[in-house]
Amino acid sequence: MPDRNHPDLGAVFDAHVRHEFEDRDVDATMRTMTADPYVYHVPTMTGGVGADGVRAFYAAHFIGKWPKDTAMTRVSRTVGADQVVDELVVTFTHDVVMDIFLPGIPPTGRRVVLPHVVVMKFQDGKVAHEHIYWDQASLLAQVGLLNPASLPVVGAEQAEGVVDRVSSLNALIDRAGRASFGR
């Protein structure tokens, strides 16, 4: 049972995300974090280190910088003694500049359905760090910057296998037998 010495880390995780995406409140988000947090979006190496770095990153590039139709669907959650891992599917229309995903790329107007894994580490009941993972090749294919027909990558259908059992497993292997990726 959560108490002062053992807070409900899932609830802290949810409050942190609520402040980021619903409240769009940098200060409230920062209050869920330790004095020396860091945030790291692994595929694009974006984020911030330390309270000042995270605050600056959130204010300039993250909080309030998402398309209005952004939605997140939790697929699974694992809670440990000092860590919460969420598997999510994030959907949005790429109709705004998104520095965290596509630095320097103007809006394409394309719909994106992208699986994510968020690893949130806690210290004394506060967020110490976030590591956020997604498949950048799938994102690039979905916004039209990579041609999946010429590379062993997939687009939005990747999310299907996360939410439901996918019926097209091994499609890339089958396609590779008919194509010559990179040759």
C-alpha positions in Angstrom: 0.0 0.0 0.0 1.4 3.4 -0.9 2.4 5.6 2.0 4.8 8.5 2.7 7.8 6.3 2.5 6.5 4.2 -0.5 4.4 6.5 -2.8 2.3 5.1 -5.6 4.8 5.5 -8.4 2.1 4.9 -11.0 0.1 7.8 -9.7 3.2 10.0 -9.8 3.8 8.9 -13.4 0.2 9.7 -14.3 0.3 13.1 -12.6 3.6 13.9 -14.5 2.1 13.0 -17.8 -1.2 14.8 -17.0 0.8 18.0 -16.3 2.7 17.6 -19.6 -0.2 16.9 -21.9 -3.5 18.0 -20.3 -2.5 20.8 -18.1 0.4 21.9 -20.3 2.0 23.3 -17.1 5.8 23.3 -17.0 5.9 24.3 -13.3 3.5 21.5 -12.2 5.4 19.0 -14.3 8.7 20.0 -12.7 7.2 19.6 -9.2 6.8 15.9 -9.9 10.6 15.7 -10.5 13.7 15.5 -8.4 16.1 18.5 -8.1 18.4 17.0 -10.7 16.3 15.1 -13.3 16.9 14.3 -16.9 14.8 13.5 -19.8 16.1 11.6 -22.8 14.2 10.8 -26.1 16.5 8.0 -27.3 15.9 8.0 -31.1 16.5 11.7 -31.6 18.8 12.4 -28.6 16.5 15.2 -27.4 15.8 16.2 -23.8 17.3 18.0 -20.9 19.7 17.4 -18.1 19.3 19.0 -14.6 16.4 21.1 -13.5 17.3 24.1 -15.6 17.9 21.9 -18.7 14.7 19.9 -18.3 12.7 23.1 -17.7 14.2 24.8 -20.7 13.5 21.7 -22.9 10.0 21.4 -21.7 9.2 25.1 -22.2 10.8 25.4 -25.6 10.2 22.0 -27.3 7.8 19.7 -25.4 5.0 21.0 -23.3 2.3 22.6 -25.4 4.2 21.7 -28.6 2.0 18.7 -29.6 -0.8 18.5 -32.1 -4.3 19.1 -30.7 -5.4 15.6 -31.7 -2.6 13.8 -29.8 -3.9 10.7 -28.0 -2.1 8.1 -25.9 -3.3 4.6 -25.3 -1.6 2.6 -22.6 -1.0 -1.0 -23.7 0.8 -2.2 -20.5 2.4 -0.9 -17.3 5.1 -2.5 -15.2 5.7 -1.1 -11.7 8.9 -1.9 -9.8 10.3 -0.7 -6.5 11.7 2.5 -8.1 10.7 2.4 -11.8 7.5 2.4 -13.9 7.6 1.3 -17.5 4.6 2.1 -19.8 4.1 0.7 -23.2 1.9 3.2 -25.2 0.6 3.9 -28.6 0.7 7.6 -29.4 -1.4 9.0 -32.3 -1.4 12.5 -33.8 -1.6 14.4 -37.0 1.8 16.0 -37.8 0.3 19.5 -38.2 2.8 21.4 -36.0 6.6 21.5 -35.8 7.7 18.7 -33.5 11.3 19.2 -32.4 11.4 16.0 -30.3 10.4 13.7 -33.2 11.3 15.5 -36.4 13.8 18.4 -35.7 13.8 20.8 -38.7 11.0 19.1 -40.6 7.9 21.2 -41.3 4.5 19.7 -40.7 3.5 17.1 -43.2 -0.2 16.8 -42.3 0.1 13.1 -42.1 -1.4 10.9 -39.4 1.0 9.0 -37.2 0.4 5.9 -35.0 3.5 5.1 -33.1 4.3 2.6 -30.3 6.4 4.0 -27.4 8.1 2.7 -24.3 8.5 5.1 -21.4 10.9 4.1 -18.7 10.5 6.4 -15.7 12.9 6.1 -12.8 12.0 7.5 -9.3 14.0 8.7 -6.4 12.2 9.5 -3.1 8.8 9.4 -4.9 9.8 11.9 -7.6 10.7 11.4 -11.3 14.5 11.2 -11.5 14.7 10.4 -15.2 12.7 9.4 -18.3 14.0 7.3 -21.2 11.5 7.4 -24.1 11.8 5.0 -27.0 10.1 4.7 -30.4 11.0 3.5 -33.8 12.2 6.5 -35.8 12.1 4.7 -39.1 8.4 3.9 -38.6 7.8 7.6 -37.9 9.8 8.7 -40.9 7.9 6.3 -43.1 4.5 7.5 -41.8 5.3 11.2 -42.5 6.6 10.4 -46.0 10.4 10.9 -45.4 11.3 7.2 -45.9 10.0 4.9 -48.5 9.2 1.6 -46.8 9.0 -0.2 -50.2 12.8 0.3 -50.6 13.9 -0.4 -47.0 13.1 -3.0 -44.4 10.9 -0.7 -42.3 7.1 -0.5 -41.7 4.8 2.4 -40.8 1.6 2.6 -38.7 0.9 -1.2 -39.0 3.7 -1.6 -36.4 1.3 -0.4 -33.8 -1.3 -3.1 -34.7 1.0 -5.7 -33.3 1.3 -3.9 -30.0 -2.4 -3.4 -29.5 -3.7 -6.6 -31.1 -2.1 -9.7 -32.3 -0.9 -8.8 -35.8 -1.7 -11.1 -38.7 1.1 -10.0 -40.9 4.1 -11.1 -38.9 7.2 -11.7 -41.0 6.0 -9.4 -43.8 9.4 -7.7 -44.0 11.1 -11.1 -44.3 8.6 -12.1 -47.1 9.1 -8.7 -48.8 12.9 -9.0 -48.6 12.6 -12.2 -50.6 11.0 -10.3 -53.4 13.0 -7.1 -53.1 16.6 -6.1 -52.9 16.8 -3.7 -50.0 19.9 -1.6 -50.1 21.5 -3.5 -53.0 
